Amino acid sequence: MGPGVILIGPSVSTCLTLKEVLVQKGILKEEGKSKENYYTTGLPEKVEKTAKIILGSDIFEIQKVKLEELEQNI
């Protein structure tokens, strides 16, 4: 990279875009403790096993959802 090149991290841009969407929809949680929800269109047992490895802790509940239901809510 040369001196005129600016490196932009896509993760920062993605987070800012997501925040805008959450604000527009009125679902951004401003303060307080948040609750984590986990959903899968696959097998909850497999997701739980993988999540335990990645996150290093137990997940209390993983809900299975149908893709068709998710598309209707968008």
C-alpha positions as CSV (number, residue, x, y, z in Angstrom):
1,M,0.0,0.0,0.0
2,G,1.2,3.5,-0.8
3,P,0.9,6.7,1.2
4,G,-2.3,7.7,-0.6
5,V,-4.1,4.5,0.3
6,I,-6.7,4.6,3.1
7,L,-7.6,1.2,4.6
8,I,-11.2,1.0,5.8
9,G,-12.3,-1.9,8.1
10,P,-15.6,-3.3,6.8
11,S,-16.6,-4.3,10.3
12,V,-16.8,-0.7,11.5
13,S,-18.9,0.3,8.5
14,T,-21.2,-2.7,9.0
15,C,-21.7,-1.9,12.7
16,L,-22.6,1.7,11.9
17,T,-25.0,0.7,9.2
18,L,-26.6,-1.8,11.6
19,K,-27.0,0.8,14.2
20,E,-28.8,3.1,11.7
21,V,-31.2,0.3,10.8
22,L,-31.9,-0.5,14.5
23,V,-32.6,3.2,15.2
24,Q,-34.9,3.5,12.2
25,K,-36.9,0.5,13.4
26,G,-37.0,1.7,17.0
27,I,-35.3,-1.4,18.3
28,L,-31.9,-0.2,19.5
29,K,-31.4,-0.9,23.2
30,E,-29.7,2.2,24.6
31,E,-28.9,1.1,28.1
32,G,-29.3,-1.7,30.6
33,K,-28.4,-5.3,30.5
34,S,-29.2,-7.0,27.2
35,K,-30.5,-10.5,26.7
36,E,-28.9,-12.8,24.2
37,N,-31.2,-14.8,21.9
38,Y,-30.0,-17.5,19.6
39,Y,-31.9,-18.8,16.6
40,T,-31.2,-21.4,14.0
41,T,-32.8,-22.8,10.9
42,G,-30.8,-26.0,11.4
43,L,-30.5,-28.4,14.3
44,P,-30.3,-26.6,17.7
45,E,-28.2,-29.4,19.2
46,K,-25.4,-28.9,16.6
47,V,-25.5,-25.1,17.1
48,E,-25.3,-25.5,20.8
49,K,-22.3,-27.8,20.5
50,T,-20.5,-25.3,18.2
51,A,-21.4,-22.3,20.3
52,K,-20.0,-23.9,23.4
53,I,-16.7,-24.3,21.7
54,I,-16.7,-20.8,20.2
55,L,-18.2,-18.8,23.1
56,G,-16.8,-21.0,25.9
57,S,-20.1,-21.0,27.8
58,D,-23.5,-22.7,27.9
59,I,-26.3,-21.2,26.0
60,F,-29.6,-21.4,27.8
61,E,-31.9,-21.6,24.8
62,I,-31.6,-22.0,21.1
63,Q,-34.8,-21.6,19.2
64,K,-35.4,-23.3,15.8
65,V,-37.1,-21.1,13.3
66,K,-38.4,-21.7,9.8
67,L,-36.8,-19.6,7.1
68,E,-40.3,-18.8,5.7
69,E,-41.3,-17.3,9.0
70,L,-38.2,-15.1,9.1
71,E,-38.8,-13.8,5.6
72,Q,-42.4,-12.8,6.5
73,N,-41.1,-10.6,9.4
74,I,-38.6,-8.7,7.3
